[in-house]
Amino acid sequence: MCILGSLIGWSSIPLFLRYFTGLIDGWTANGWRYAVSAVLWAPVLLVGIARGTLPKGLWRAALLPSILNVLAQIAFGLAPYYVSPGLMTFSLRLQVIFVTVGAAILFVNERRIITSRGFLVGMSLVILGTLLTIALKPGGLGSGSAFGVTLSILAGLGYAAYALAVRKCMHAIPPITAFAAVSVLSAAGIFAAMLVFAPNHSHGLTVFDLSGKHLFLLALSSIIGVGLGHTFYFISIARLGLAVSAGVVQLQPIFVSIGSMYLFQEVLTSGQWAMGVVAIVGASIMLYTQHRIAKASGTKAVDVLDELPVDAEVAMIAQANDPKEAGRSATEERGT
């Protein structure tokens, strides 16, 4: 139930963002959504400060991941203004390749994965399926949609770099604390970007022109995506393990596309659906291959290719070498 909650919650975010395109600009939507997330996660840090339990060097460790998260989130938040949610999330599947190749470069014990047969087959399916899903759009992309797809791919690249930075810089920090620190720093960066880049020198103040209903939906999108989605995901990792949890989340583009069809009349052709499923199967093969090789070699599986779902932030921090230990730490912190 928790992993389904994460899947549904994270699938709702591109739909929320698409809904806001007719109400406010992307810079404003991004800025205020992350401001709410900072409010949600700040108590974790405040309690740590009060108790003197915050890890040493937390803010320094969180700086690089936060910068990369800001860049990725800006691209992600602006993409729905140029491309439909379904095509956007299928385009993001290339993220799994970016993060895997990056992991192979940065982490010596994972370089064997990139040359394995399963990895190469999965990678080929992801690339083929994603590119054909984009290319088969009826009538072609057009300049606007092409820019939106580019933003989506850049968001995937940014999230991949962000995941690797988290793994490199924050591996010894408990996941809830790390996530809270990155959320607060990211919120500051995204809010500052809104103040500078919001159209017509509005500095994001147009949000106050929204009705109470729309303000509620804006806050709800942050609570679901950055709050409940992550809590459910941490619980699911503790109960199911990382492999199953990450595999289920691969279904996100399908959920988004179905929702977009009903809400925004986005229609994917049968060819696009087929190629999108091919990309998802490829990503799943890549994840399976990594875990199979890790198990065979005796490497414990949280040293994984941290393929983060959209808007997932620090959902797969390699806090320890054992996924059950990582999940247990997350559960303990939640209790605290």
C-alpha positions as CSV (number, residue, x, y, z in Angstrom):
1,M,0.0,0.0,0.0
2,C,2.8,2.4,0.8
3,I,4.7,1.9,-2.5
4,L,1.4,2.3,-4.4
5,G,0.8,5.5,-2.4
6,S,4.2,6.8,-3.5
7,L,3.5,5.8,-7.1
8,I,0.2,7.5,-7.2
9,G,1.5,10.6,-5.3
10,W,4.5,11.1,-7.5
11,S,2.4,10.4,-10.6
12,S,0.1,13.2,-9.6
13,I,2.8,15.9,-9.6
14,P,3.2,16.4,-13.4
15,L,-0.6,16.5,-13.5
16,F,-0.7,19.2,-10.8
17,L,2.0,21.2,-12.6
18,R,0.1,20.9,-15.9
19,Y,-3.1,22.2,-14.2
20,F,-1.2,25.2,-12.9
21,T,0.0,26.2,-16.3
22,G,-3.3,28.1,-16.9
23,L,-3.1,29.9,-13.6
24,I,0.5,30.9,-12.8
25,D,3.9,30.7,-14.4
26,G,6.4,27.9,-13.7
27,W,8.8,29.9,-11.7
28,T,6.0,30.9,-9.3
29,A,4.6,27.4,-9.0
30,N,8.1,26.0,-8.3
31,G,9.0,28.6,-5.8
32,W,5.9,28.3,-3.6
33,R,5.7,24.5,-3.8
34,Y,9.2,24.3,-2.4
35,A,8.5,26.9,0.1
36,V,5.8,24.6,1.5
37,S,8.2,21.7,1.4
38,A,10.7,23.7,3.5
39,V,8.0,24.3,6.1
40,L,7.2,20.6,6.1
41,W,10.8,19.4,6.7
42,A,12.3,22.2,8.7
43,P,11.0,20.7,12.0
44,V,13.3,17.7,11.5
45,L,16.3,20.1,11.4
46,L,15.0,22.2,14.3
47,V,14.6,19.2,16.5
48,G,18.1,18.1,15.6
49,I,19.5,21.5,16.4
50,A,17.7,21.6,19.7
51,R,18.9,18.1,20.7
52,G,22.4,18.7,19.2
53,T,22.1,15.6,17.1
54,L,22.6,17.0,13.6
55,P,25.5,15.3,11.9
56,K,28.7,17.3,11.6
57,G,29.2,18.8,8.2
58,L,25.5,18.3,7.2
59,W,25.2,21.6,5.4
60,R,28.5,21.3,3.6
61,A,27.5,17.8,2.4
62,A,24.1,18.9,1.3
63,L,25.3,21.9,-0.7
64,L,26.3,20.2,-4.0
65,P,23.2,17.9,-4.1
66,S,21.0,20.9,-3.4
67,I,22.5,22.9,-6.3
68,L,21.9,20.1,-8.7
69,N,18.4,19.5,-7.3
70,V,17.6,23.1,-7.9
71,L,18.7,23.0,-11.5
72,A,16.8,19.7,-12.1
73,Q,13.7,20.9,-10.4
74,I,13.6,24.1,-12.4
75,A,13.7,22.1,-15.7
76,F,11.1,19.7,-14.3
77,G,8.8,22.5,-13.2
78,L,9.0,24.4,-16.5
79,A,8.6,21.4,-18.8
80,P,4.8,21.0,-18.4
81,Y,4.4,24.5,-19.8
82,Y,5.7,23.2,-23.1
83,V,4.9,19.5,-23.3
84,S,2.1,17.2,-22.2
85,P,2.6,15.3,-18.9
86,G,2.6,11.8,-20.5
87,L,5.3,12.6,-23.0
88,M,7.2,14.5,-20.4
89,T,7.5,11.6,-18.0
90,F,8.3,9.0,-20.7
91,S,11.1,11.4,-21.7
92,L,12.4,11.3,-18.2
93,R,13.1,7.5,-18.5
94,L,16.5,8.4,-19.9
95,Q,17.4,9.4,-16.4
96,V,18.1,5.8,-15.5
97,I,20.9,5.7,-18.1
98,F,22.4,8.9,-17.0
99,V,22.6,7.8,-13.4
100,T,23.9,4.3,-14.2
101,V,26.7,5.6,-16.4
102,G,27.5,8.2,-13.8
103,A,27.7,5.5,-11.1
104,A,29.9,3.4,-13.2
105,I,32.3,6.3,-13.6
106,L,32.3,7.4,-10.0
107,F,32.1,4.0,-8.2
108,V,34.6,1.4,-9.1
109,N,32.6,-1.6,-7.9
110,E,29.8,-0.8,-10.3
111,R,31.9,-0.6,-13.5
112,R,31.3,-4.2,-14.2
113,I,27.6,-3.6,-14.5
114,I,27.9,-1.3,-17.6
115,T,29.4,-4.1,-19.6
116,S,27.0,-6.8,-18.6
117,R,24.6,-8.3,-21.2
118,G,21.5,-7.4,-19.1
119,F,22.5,-3.8,-18.7
120,L,23.3,-3.4,-22.4
121,V,19.9,-4.9,-23.4
122,G,18.0,-2.8,-20.9
123,M,19.9,0.4,-21.9
124,S,19.1,-0.2,-25.5
125,L,15.5,-0.7,-24.8
126,V,15.3,2.5,-22.7
127,I,16.9,4.6,-25.5
128,L,14.9,3.0,-28.3
129,G,11.6,3.1,-26.4
130,T,12.0,6.7,-25.2
131,L,13.2,8.1,-28.5
132,L,10.4,6.4,-30.5
133,T,7.8,7.5,-28.0
134,I,8.9,11.0,-28.6
135,A,9.3,10.6,-32.4
136,L,5.9,9.0,-32.9
137,K,4.0,12.0,-31.5
138,P,1.2,12.7,-34.1
139,G,2.0,15.8,-36.2
140,G,5.6,16.0,-34.9
141,L,6.8,17.8,-31.8
142,G,6.8,21.4,-33.0
143,S,9.2,23.9,-31.5
144,G,7.3,24.2,-28.2
145,S,7.0,20.5,-27.5
146,A,10.6,19.9,-28.6
147,F,11.7,22.5,-26.0
148,G,9.5,20.8,-23.4
149,V,11.0,17.4,-24.2
150,T,14.5,18.9,-24.0
151,L,13.6,20.3,-20.6
152,S,12.4,16.9,-19.5
153,I,15.6,15.2,-20.6
154,L,17.7,17.9,-18.9
155,A,15.6,17.3,-15.7
156,G,16.4,13.6,-15.9
157,L,20.1,14.4,-16.4
158,G,19.9,16.9,-13.4
159,Y,18.2,14.4,-11.2
160,A,20.8,11.7,-12.1
161,A,23.6,14.1,-11.2
162,Y,21.8,15.0,-8.0
163,A,21.3,11.3,-7.0
164,L,25.0,10.6,-7.6
165,A,26.0,13.7,-5.6
166,V,23.8,12.6,-2.7
167,R,25.4,9.2,-2.8
168,K,28.9,10.6,-2.9
169,C,28.5,13.4,-0.4
170,M,25.8,12.2,2.0
171,H,26.2,8.4,2.3
172,A,26.9,8.5,6.0
173,I,24.0,10.8,6.9
174,P,20.6,9.4,8.0
175,P,18.1,9.7,5.1
176,I,15.4,11.7,6.8
177,T,18.0,14.3,8.0
178,A,19.7,14.4,4.7
179,F,16.4,14.9,2.8
180,A,15.3,17.6,5.2
181,A,18.6,19.5,4.7
182,V,18.5,19.2,0.9
183,S,14.8,20.2,0.9
184,V,15.4,23.4,2.9
185,L,18.5,24.4,0.8
186,S,16.7,23.6,-2.5
187,A,13.7,25.6,-1.4
188,A,15.9,28.6,-0.7
189,G,17.5,28.3,-4.2
190,I,14.2,27.7,-6.1
191,F,12.5,30.6,-4.2
192,A,15.4,32.9,-5.0
193,A,15.1,31.9,-8.7
194,M,11.4,32.8,-8.6
195,L,12.1,36.2,-7.2
196,V,14.5,36.9,-10.1
197,F,12.9,35.2,-13.0
198,A,9.1,35.3,-12.4
199,P,7.6,37.1,-15.5
200,N,6.8,40.8,-15.5
201,H,8.9,41.5,-12.4
202,S,6.1,39.9,-10.3
203,H,8.6,38.1,-8.0
204,G,6.0,35.3,-7.5
205,L,3.4,37.5,-5.9
206,T,0.9,36.5,-8.6
207,V,0.3,33.4,-6.4
208,F,-1.9,35.6,-4.1
209,D,-4.2,36.3,-7.0
210,L,-5.3,32.6,-6.9
211,S,-8.5,31.5,-5.3
212,G,-8.5,29.7,-2.0
213,K,-9.2,26.4,-3.9
214,H,-6.1,26.9,-6.1
215,L,-3.9,27.9,-3.2
216,F,-5.0,24.7,-1.5
217,L,-4.2,22.6,-4.5
218,L,-0.8,24.2,-4.8
219,A,0.0,23.4,-1.2
220,L,-1.4,19.9,-1.6
221,S,0.9,19.2,-4.6
222,S,3.8,19.9,-2.4
223,I,2.5,17.9,0.6
224,I,1.8,14.9,-1.6
225,G,5.0,15.1,-3.8
226,V,7.6,16.1,-1.2
227,G,6.0,15.0,2.0
228,L,3.7,11.9,1.9
229,G,5.3,10.4,-1.2
230,H,8.7,10.2,0.5
231,T,7.4,9.0,3.8
232,F,5.5,6.2,2.0
233,Y,8.6,5.4,0.0
234,F,10.9,5.1,3.0
235,I,8.4,2.7,4.6
236,S,8.1,0.6,1.5
237,I,11.9,0.3,1.2
238,A,11.9,-0.9,4.8
239,R,9.2,-3.5,4.2
240,L,9.8,-4.6,0.6
241,G,13.4,-3.7,-0.1
242,L,14.8,-1.3,-2.7
243,A,14.6,-3.5,-5.7
244,V,10.8,-4.0,-5.5
245,S,10.1,-0.4,-4.5
246,A,12.2,1.0,-7.4
247,G,10.6,-1.4,-9.8
248,V,7.1,-0.4,-9.0
249,V,7.9,3.3,-9.4
250,Q,8.9,2.6,-13.0
251,L,5.2,2.5,-13.8
252,Q,4.9,6.2,-13.1
253,P,4.8,7.3,-16.8
254,I,1.8,5.0,-17.4
255,F,-0.1,6.4,-14.5
256,V,0.7,9.9,-15.5
257,S,-0.4,9.3,-19.1
258,I,-3.7,7.7,-18.1
259,G,-4.4,10.7,-15.8
260,S,-3.4,13.2,-18.5
261,M,-5.7,11.5,-20.9
262,Y,-8.7,11.9,-18.6
263,L,-7.8,15.4,-17.3
264,F,-6.2,17.1,-20.3
265,Q,-7.2,14.9,-23.3
266,E,-3.6,14.0,-24.0
267,V,-3.8,11.1,-26.4
268,L,-0.8,8.8,-27.0
269,T,-1.0,6.6,-30.1
270,S,-0.8,2.8,-29.8
271,G,2.8,3.0,-31.1
272,Q,3.7,5.5,-28.4
273,W,2.2,3.3,-25.7
274,A,4.1,0.3,-27.0
275,M,7.4,2.1,-27.2
276,G,6.8,3.7,-23.7
277,V,6.3,0.2,-22.3
278,V,9.5,-1.0,-24.0
279,A,11.4,1.9,-22.2
280,I,9.9,0.9,-18.9
281,V,10.8,-2.8,-19.4
282,G,14.3,-1.7,-20.3
283,A,14.6,0.3,-17.1
284,S,13.3,-2.6,-15.1
285,I,15.9,-5.0,-16.7
286,M,18.7,-2.5,-15.8
287,L,17.5,-2.5,-12.2
288,Y,17.2,-6.2,-12.1
289,T,20.6,-6.7,-13.6
290,Q,22.3,-4.5,-11.1
291,H,20.7,-6.3,-8.1
292,R,21.5,-9.7,-9.7
293,I,25.1,-8.8,-10.1
294,A,25.3,-7.3,-6.6
295,K,23.8,-10.4,-5.1
296,A,26.1,-12.7,-7.0
297,S,29.2,-10.8,-6.0
298,G,28.2,-10.4,-2.4
299,T,27.9,-6.6,-2.7
300,K,25.0,-5.4,-0.6
301,A,22.2,-4.0,-2.6
302,V,21.8,-0.4,-1.4
303,D,25.0,0.4,-3.3
304,V,22.6,0.6,-6.2
305,L,22.1,2.7,-9.3
306,D,20.0,5.3,-7.5
307,E,17.4,5.9,-10.2
308,L,15.2,8.5,-8.5
309,P,11.6,8.8,-9.5
310,V,10.4,12.2,-10.6
311,D,10.4,14.7,-7.7
312,A,11.8,11.9,-5.5
313,E,14.7,14.0,-4.0
314,V,16.7,11.8,-1.7
315,A,14.4,8.8,-1.8
316,M,17.3,6.4,-2.4
317,I,20.1,7.7,-0.2
318,A,22.8,5.0,0.3
319,Q,22.9,5.6,4.0
320,A,24.3,2.1,4.7
321,N,25.3,-0.9,2.7
322,D,22.3,-2.9,3.7
323,P,18.9,-1.7,2.4
324,K,17.1,-3.1,5.5
325,E,19.5,-1.1,7.7
326,A,18.7,2.1,5.6
327,G,15.0,1.4,6.0
328,R,15.3,0.8,9.7
329,S,17.2,4.1,10.2
330,A,14.5,5.9,8.3
331,T,11.8,4.3,10.5
332,E,13.7,5.1,13.7
333,E,14.0,8.8,12.6
334,R,10.3,9.0,11.8
335,G,9.6,7.7,15.3
336,T,11.9,10.3,16.8
